[in-house]
Amino acid sequence: MTLRHHRVYVLVCVALVFAAVFAVPVTFLQVRPAPAAPVAAGASLPTLVAAAATPAGAATPAGPQAWTEADLDAVGEDEGPEAPAPAAPAMTLADACRRLPGYGTIFVEPQPGDEGIQVFEGTFGRRTFFEVVRSHTRDLDAVAAIAEAVRRTQLFDFRRIRPDDRYRLFCAADGTVRMFEYSRSETEMYHVVRAGEASFVAHQVEVPVEDRVTRVAGRVEGALARSFVAAGLDASIMPLVTDIFSYSINFSRDVRRGDRFRVAVEERWVGGRFHHYTRILAFEYVGQLIGSVQAYAFEIEGKTRFFAADGSSVQRVFLAAPCRYEAISSRFDPNRMHPVLHVRKPHEGIDLVAPTGTPVYAIADGVLAFHGEKGPNGELVVVQHPGDMMSYYAHLSAYAPNLRDGMPIRRGQLLGYVGNTGRSTGPHLHFGIKLRGEFVDPETYLRSQRARPVPPAQMEAFRARVAELKAELARVPLPDGPAAAAPPPAPEVGYAPPADGGN
Ligand SMILES: [Zn+2]
């Protein structure tokens, strides 16, 4: 649950309590004269939650500020002090448990004296249990009684509270502690509930954890992340989507208003509330620039990967090689003797032998960082890629037309032509990859990054799974498309890697 979610829930709580209180203001407000507890914007969470249970604190711009004590008294007289108990009384302990985040289906039976429950919550920080209780109420008798109930059950140990552990303290209108809640994690939660004048009972709360599949369709209106949220998804879906398509969809360039998407995603619900997305199961994007792109999750060797319906990987990241070549004349070697200089000089890339004029392609999407003459490199192209990676293409004879430093580059885009410029003994492409500031062996690196299709032995299982996932997606129809027919997606550019992967 994100902080943002949390805030939303708190605000919803404020609104709910507010509605409940002002729908039936009489009995409650007479019982509890309103202390001044304004809710400031940006107030800390405990303050807001406490205010949520305190009607006087539910001061929103509309309505309550216009009420005066006299107004309240007058309303009370209209209804009479003997008015029957309203259907929705002021927040009871049971109400509080249902309305606050993190409770889910937990239900506490209403008890006399529950009305006007205030909830204080927070993390322990460096405080002891005693200090926490003392900061919210003067009912210090409860401390010993709660400690005794916990000791009896040995459910947990107050001496082992960690600073990030959370608590909620439920106090009745007179300040007596009705319940203490202690959470060591989202799923490990304890309640210590008042059971009598001076006794409490402790129990561990069963927090239900459930995985659900949600299907959502939507249309792009502005930023993609915002469009996901507008369609009803949590913003935390975005990194999952970009992770799948990091190299097949460029989300800053290929996305257009009016594009459509649908997704089937697995969610983890904790305590009856959304907690996080476990994984995307199927995703379809219909773009005006990129056509229809689909990705289906399929597990191979225990790892979830994403494939198009035909079993090819949508996570294909790099070309297997930047050009067709006849041989590798010199490999990556941090200790090489230089063939021209005859000194020990690391070879920070690979030399691909190819005739002058052979086209050279960008191995991955990125931005053109540099092109020009650069000493021993001769005519050089440098592309900056996501993930702090650079690729280098040296000794070129010529550049692709219209290259401009800073321009976006697509995987497979023509950069230039093999040549023999700079410190070079024959036509070849010197190709290098720098990862986080260090040159790495391009052969090893490209091989490790190559996304494989579904293995033939698993194709049958994959097809069956895709049929299921297509049925999941089909349950949410895509919104209508834009009036103008979208152009077909651009064909795969240029270089087709050899079957063995090239290098
Ligand atoms: Zn070289």
Residues whose N, C-alpha, C, O or C-beta is under 5 A from the ligand:
A	BS01	ZN	I350 D351 H430
